[in-house]
Amino acid sequence: MKKIGLFGGSFDPIHKAHVEIAMCAIEQLQLDEVQFIPTRHNPWKNQSCANAKERLHMIHLAIQGNDKLTVNTIELDDDQNQKNYTIHTLEKIIEKHPNNKYYYIMGMDQANAFDKWKKAKKISNLVQLVAFQRGGYEPLSDVLNQYHFLVLNNRPVYASSSDVRQGHIEMLNPHVLRYISSQGLYLETMVASRMKEKRWKHTCSVAQLAKKIAKANHLNEKQAYIAGIMHDVAKEMDQKEATVIMQNYFPEYISKPYPIWHQWLSRYVSEHEFLIEDPIILKAIEDHTTASVDISLIGKCLYVADKLDPLRGYDSSKQIELCKKDINAGFRDSLIDFYEFSKKKNREIDDCFYEIYDYFVVKGEK
């Protein structure tokens, strides 16, 4: 007979505390294994932010290398388009392997409300219920005693998947974070905490526009979208912190005007904090304000999307349509527009722009 822990949830996404609790249960209850059971349809939630395949992949990344942690896809494999209830899942698991002893693990918030679960008494007769400490939730002894809960002696957990989705990326295993960033999952809400609402709306608008322009030009939509979401992520960074990063990582650009530092700082945050590795995305972010003579097609999509964002308050529809038809022509048009507007308003133009303007407009890109 094996002692098997069962840990169900949306895992949207799985975070470090999920794994820590599983290991705590193994140690304190002498379990042979803990199975993560990602739900297909959580009765407490209307929808997930990541699909089943993505959530499953993130769980595998989070537990790789630990043979006592496994994944049970019993709920994901259910082809009935109905809510998953724990009682049904447990009955199927026990029917398949009746000789094991099962421990069902949940947070104290769920344990306190266990009397509201479907067939709660029957569940407590089928398995040993286990609760772990969660910050902000004192144990309700009446409920815990009624259903014979065991309580783990763990450091109270404050982390949650919703916190991760709101930008607490420090709660993530690096492999999981790298996957999230590469797939563009949760990024809109993750960057929201780093900027004011107006800039966040601009950021989301730019990302969607860059994606549409890339798609129209048969380019990689995901790269354009991710670059768009991350392009202003460091725009509101503290100036002292920004200066240190510029000195350490981009000293050749520190003499550039402060308002354009954010294109290099945003590349830094994307690469070193969000663990984005795609060189095309990183270069596009770095080029989104000033452009460059070696700007990529994805970089051009982001550059024009930033300049032509409808939220800027002027009619850019014709220019957007040109970009969708031909990104190279749209990019050149955007350079010309910037040059003529700056001259008309007597605005200072950075020296690097003239090299770019000469390369793409005067001489014409080869």
Beta strands, then each sheet from edge to edge (+ up, - down):
strand 1: 3-9
strand 2: 33-38
strand 3: 69-71
strand 4: 101-107
strand 5: 128-132
strand 6: 150-151
sheet 1: 3+ 2+ 1+ 4+ 5+ 6+
end
